[in-house]
Amino acid sequence: MLKIGAQAPAFELFDQTGSKRSLAEWLSNGPLIVYFYPADFTPVCTAQACAMRDMGESIEDAGVQIVGISPQAHSSHARFSDRFELNFPILADPDKTAIKAYDVDGPLGMGVRRATYWVGANGIIEDRVLADLFVGSHTAFVRKMIDRMPAQ
């Protein structure tokens, strides 16, 4: 994982609608939660996406944005997003460009580690969590970070 205080690596990836999105685009609107997950439609990844979806109002009220990243194609992300009514973008990283830049590639280059980064509007990683199997670690992390935000 990248260290707290490090510059968040820039990326440009396609979202579930096929639109190209960039880190710079989001940071121009404030802080960003970037979470990495292994695969669409798997039980733990689905639970995580739905938990993030369910926290959407709290995340938005705190003036924060959220984006998920995994290696599946944007067409898979479109089906995943539609099926579970996700209220945030998920980005396709089939070449693992962002996954490698954020140091969350799986052991021996297989898979993706489940990691969540909190990136300040200045592009600096303010905090992060790594928990491959426990979604609760990620949701607790997001709640903690939201609670730190000044009232909007």
C-alpha positions as a Python dict, from the first residue, in 0.01 Angstrom:
ca = {
    (1, 'M'): (0, 0, 0),
    (2, 'L'): (102, 359, -50),
    (3, 'K'): (198, 553, 260),
    (4, 'I'): (-7, 822, 427),
    (5, 'G'): (126, 1156, 305),
    (6, 'A'): (218, 1021, -39),
    (7, 'Q'): (93, 1185, -357),
    (8, 'A'): (-198, 985, -501),
    (9, 'P'): (-99, 850, -844),
    (10, 'A'): (-293, 1007, -1131),
    (11, 'F'): (-516, 784, -1341),
    (12, 'E'): (-754, 798, -1635),
    (13, 'L'): (-988, 501, -1667),
    (14, 'F'): (-1328, 426, -1819),
    (15, 'D'): (-1632, 409, -1593),
    (16, 'Q'): (-1931, 178, -1623),
    (17, 'T'): (-2089, 406, -1885),
    (18, 'G'): (-1777, 402, -2105),
    (19, 'S'): (-1679, 760, -2013),
    (20, 'K'): (-1315, 838, -1942),
    (21, 'R'): (-1268, 966, -1586),
    (22, 'S'): (-960, 1098, -1409),
    (23, 'L'): (-834, 1151, -1057),
    (24, 'A'): (-780, 1520, -1139),
    (25, 'E'): (-1148, 1556, -1235),
    (26, 'W'): (-1264, 1432, -895),
    (27, 'L'): (-1007, 1621, -691),
    (28, 'S'): (-1119, 1947, -850),
    (29, 'N'): (-1446, 1887, -660),
    (30, 'G'): (-1299, 1790, -322),
    (31, 'P'): (-1177, 1483, -135),
    (32, 'L'): (-1220, 1136, -278),
    (33, 'I'): (-1257, 783, -148),
    (34, 'V'): (-1088, 541, -388),
    (35, 'Y'): (-1158, 179, -317),
    (36, 'F'): (-1013, -120, -497),
    (37, 'Y'): (-1191, -452, -513),
    (38, 'P'): (-1116, -784, -686),
    (39, 'A'): (-1423, -862, -899),
    (40, 'D'): (-1781, -773, -985),
    (41, 'F'): (-2057, -1008, -866),
    (42, 'T'): (-1849, -1198, -609),
    (43, 'P'): (-2011, -1218, -263),
    (44, 'V'): (-1764, -1003, -68),
    (45, 'C'): (-1723, -745, -346),
    (46, 'T'): (-2100, -719, -386),
    (47, 'A'): (-2141, -670, -11),
    (48, 'Q'): (-1875, -397, -19),
    (49, 'A'): (-2029, -214, -315),
    (50, 'C'): (-2374, -227, -157),
    (51, 'A'): (-2237, -101, 175),
    (52, 'M'): (-2069, 191, -3),
    (53, 'R'): (-2395, 256, -191),
    (54, 'D'): (-2589, 257, 135),
    (55, 'M'): (-2349, 515, 284),
    (56, 'G'): (-2387, 734, -26),
    (57, 'E'): (-2599, 1002, 138),
    (58, 'S'): (-2359, 1035, 433),
    (59, 'I'): (-2062, 1046, 195),
    (60, 'E'): (-2226, 1312, -19),
    (61, 'D'): (-2341, 1515, 284),
    (62, 'A'): (-1977, 1525, 400),
    (63, 'G'): (-1875, 1677, 65),
    (64, 'V'): (-1681, 1367, -36),
    (65, 'Q'): (-1691, 1159, -354),
    (66, 'I'): (-1636, 787, -399),
    (67, 'V'): (-1512, 567, -681),
    (68, 'G'): (-1450, 192, -704),
    (69, 'I'): (-1180, 35, -922),
    (70, 'S'): (-1136, -325, -1034),
    (71, 'P'): (-990, -501, -1338),
    (72, 'Q'): (-1316, -603, -1509),
    (73, 'A'): (-1430, -437, -1832),
    (74, 'H'): (-1667, -143, -1819),
    (75, 'S'): (-1943, -366, -1962),
    (76, 'S'): (-1919, -590, -1654),
    (77, 'H'): (-1922, -280, -1434),
    (78, 'A'): (-2234, -157, -1616),
    (79, 'R'): (-2420, -480, -1537),
    (80, 'F'): (-2291, -478, -1178),
    (81, 'S'): (-2386, -114, -1124),
    (82, 'D'): (-2732, -160, -1275),
    (83, 'R'): (-2808, -480, -1085),
    (84, 'F'): (-2716, -334, -746),
    (85, 'E'): (-2823, 27, -820),
    (86, 'L'): (-2484, 171, -735),
    (87, 'N'): (-2483, 548, -689),
    (88, 'F'): (-2114, 604, -764),
    (89, 'P'): (-1880, 533, -1056),
    (90, 'I'): (-1680, 215, -1086),
    (91, 'L'): (-1377, 219, -1310),
    (92, 'A'): (-1238, -52, -1536),
    (93, 'D'): (-866, -118, -1494),
    (94, 'P'): (-806, -431, -1706),
    (95, 'D'): (-434, -352, -1746),
    (96, 'K'): (-408, -288, -1370),
    (97, 'T'): (-250, 52, -1429),
    (98, 'A'): (-407, 220, -1124),
    (99, 'I'): (-407, -105, -927),
    (100, 'K'): (-29, -131, -961),
    (101, 'A'): (26, 244, -907),
    (102, 'Y'): (-165, 224, -577),
    (103, 'D'): (30, -92, -481),
    (104, 'V'): (-275, -316, -444),
    (105, 'D'): (-194, -582, -705),
    (106, 'G'): (-240, -930, -563),
    (107, 'P'): (44, -1164, -468),
    (108, 'L'): (249, -1267, -771),
    (109, 'G'): (40, -1028, -981),
    (110, 'M'): (-277, -1234, -938),
    (111, 'G'): (-596, -1066, -826),
    (112, 'V'): (-640, -735, -647),
    (113, 'R'): (-610, -648, -279),
    (114, 'R'): (-919, -498, -115),
    (115, 'A'): (-800, -149, -21),
    (116, 'T'): (-956, 190, 43),
    (117, 'Y'): (-772, 522, 20),
    (118, 'W'): (-887, 863, 142),
    (119, 'V'): (-740, 1122, -95),
    (120, 'G'): (-756, 1488, 5),
    (121, 'A'): (-850, 1753, -250),
    (122, 'N'): (-478, 1836, -264),
    (123, 'G'): (-407, 1485, -400),
    (124, 'I'): (-236, 1362, -84),
    (125, 'I'): (-330, 1027, 68),
    (126, 'E'): (-464, 1118, 411),
    (127, 'D'): (-539, 765, 530),
    (128, 'R'): (-597, 412, 402),
    (129, 'V'): (-706, 63, 500),
    (130, 'L'): (-623, -282, 366),
    (131, 'A'): (-847, -576, 456),
    (132, 'D'): (-879, -845, 192),
    (133, 'L'): (-1179, -1027, 338),
    (134, 'F'): (-1348, -797, 586),
    (135, 'V'): (-1582, -540, 433),
    (136, 'G'): (-1657, -402, 780),
    (137, 'S'): (-1301, -270, 805),
    (138, 'H'): (-1362, -59, 494),
    (139, 'T'): (-1705, 70, 594),
    (140, 'A'): (-1580, 155, 945),
    (141, 'F'): (-1287, 340, 786),
    (142, 'V'): (-1518, 544, 560),
    (143, 'R'): (-1749, 630, 853),
    (144, 'K'): (-1449, 738, 1064),
    (145, 'M'): (-1317, 960, 785),
    (146, 'I'): (-1661, 1113, 720),
    (147, 'D'): (-1692, 1193, 1090),
    (148, 'R'): (-1364, 1388, 1066),
    (149, 'M'): (-1501, 1613, 792),
    (150, 'P'): (-1619, 1961, 894),
    (151, 'A'): (-1996, 2010, 876),
    (152, 'Q'): (-2110, 2120, 530),
}
